[in-house]
């Protein structure tokens, strides 16, 4: 059984010591650094912008997995690519022309993902799943960290996995929200490949050890 990809969510880190937090991830068994970008329009919160992503990239040795929770993402994907993103996911709900958005990202030579809110049906990915590298499934309602995991996520992961197989897609399934030791193994058993963990990692006494535990689940 292959090990999951672990992507600590830097949004939950101590921003007064951002370099230290990034170097902790560098030294851990984590694979990616997950970066949540919120615009206060698509989701009811604001997070970091391009200068912070550039600062993270300056110290990071792991790929930046940038999750755009913003409207009109096509206006900003190139800037985030130049800031250091190696994976960019856009929300299906925010894109009127999703194929075009995905093609725009892939044309830069990086991985393109599509993100789904909890209420968006898995079947809605049918016409795009073969074109994406990643499906970012929100297992909490987007906008705030520390929310309770939505239990319906397990069955939705299974649906998306089946769709990937049916369409001969190479996409991996990423789970974003409320991931911890209690649900990590059931998520992987359902078909998930990438686990994003924010508060669970950064509020723990030894974040690097917590990343190791998730990796070894």
N, C-alpha and C positions, 0 to 999 in steps of 0.2 A: 504493500500500500504506500503510495507516494505521500510525502509530507506536504501539508498545506502551505500556501504562500501566506505569510503573516505581514500585515501592513498596519503598523501602529499609526493612529490618527493624531497628527501633530497639533490639531486644534485643542486637544486636552492637555497639552504640555504646559510647562511653566514658561511663559513668553518673556519673563524677565531674565531667564537663563536659557535662551533658545539654542545657542551654540552648544551648551552642555547637553541639552536634551537630544539634539541631532547626533552628537557624538556618541551618546548612549545607544541610540538606535544603530549607528554605524558598527559599534562593537558587539551588538547582539546578533542573534540568529534571524532577526527580521529580514524580509526580502525587499520590501518596498517601504516608502514613507507616504502615507495617505494624507492628502492636503485638501481640506474642504474649503471651497470658496462660496460664500453666501452674499447675496446682493441686497437683502432687505426687501426685495420685491417678489421674487419667485418663492422665497422662504422668509419667514418673519424674524430674520436675524441678519446681522452683518458679521463677517469674519475678516480674514486677511485679504490684502490685495497683492499686486505684483511685486512691490518692494520686499515684502516679507517672503514671498516665494523665492525671489532672487537671493535673499539672505540665507534661507534654508539650503538652497542649491550650493551656495558657496562652501558650506561645510559638509554636505551630504555625500556619502559614497554609495548610497543605495538609490535606486530609481525613484523619482517623484511621481506618484500616482495622484493626479489632480482631478478632483470631482467638482465640476462646475454646477452649482445650484443657483443658476442665474438665468435671466431672460436674455434673449438675443446672444447666445453664446458664440455665434459665428463672428461677432465683432471682436472677440477677445481671445479666441483659441490660439492665434498666431503669437500674440503677446505672451501667453502662458507657455507656449512651446519655447519661445526665445528666453523665457525666464528659467527654463530648465525642466519642464514637464516631459516625461517619457511615456506616460499614459495619460490620456485626457478622456473623461467621460462627461457626456452632456445628457440632460434629462429629456426623455421622450416627451414629457408633458410641456416642455419649454420650446420644442422645435416644431415649427410648422412644416419644415422640409428636412426631415431627419436624415434621409439618404444623402442629401447634399452636405449636411453637417458632418456626417461620418466620413464622407469622401474628402472633405476639407482637411480633417485631422490626419487621415491616412496618407494624404499627399505630402505631408510633412515628414513622413518616414517613421512615425511613432504609432503606438497602439491606440486604437479608438474604441471607446466604450459607450454603452447606452445605460443610463440609470433609470430605475423605475421606482415611483412612490408606492407605498404599501397598497393603495387602493387600485392601482393600475393592473389590469389582468395580464397574466403571463402570455396569453394568446395574442396580445397586441404586438408582440415582438416577431410574429410569424414572418413578416415581409422584410425584416431587417437583420434577423439573427445570423444569417449566413455571411453578412458583411462586417460584423463587429468582432473585435478581439476579446471583449469583456462585457458581461452584464453585471452592473452594480445594482444589487437588490437592496432597497431600503427596508430594514427590519424594524425601524421606528419611523415616525413621521419626521421628515427632514426639518432642520432649523435649529435644533438644540441637542447638546450632548446629555448623556446621563438618563435617557428615557428608558422605559421598560420595553423589553423585547416583545414583538408581536408574534404570538404563537402560530398564526396561520402561515408564517414564513416557511416552515418545513414543507408543507404541501405545495407551496408556490415554487420552491426550489426544485422539487421533483417534476413539476410541470415544465419548468424552463429547461431542465436537463433532458426531458423527453423531446422537447422542441429542438434542442441542439442536435440530438441524435437523428431526428426525422429530417432535418434540413442539412445534415452533414456539415454542421458549423464547427469551427475550431474555438469558439468562444469559451472562456472560463467564467465561472459564476463567483462573484464577489458579494459578501454579506457585510452590510454597513449599518451598525446600530445595535447596541445592547449585547454584543458578543462577550461571552465569559466562559469559564470552564464547564458550567452546567449545560450550555447549549452547543459548544464547539463541536463535539463528536457527533451529536445528532445532525447538525448542519452538514458536516462532511459526509456522513452516511447518506444524507438525502441527495447529495450531488454537488455541494459547494466546493470550491477550489481555493478561494482567497478569503481570509478572515481579517476584517478591519476591527481594531480594538483601540478605543480612546481612553475613557475613564478607567476601564478595567486595568489597563497597563499603567497609566500615569498616576493614579491614586494609590497604587500598590506600594508596599514598603521597598520592594526591590524590582523595579520595572523590567530590567533585563532578564531576571529569573522568571517573571510572569510571561514574557515573550517566549522564553524557552519552554515553559509549560504548555503554552498554546501550540507551539511548533511540534511538540511531542505527544499531543493528545491522541 
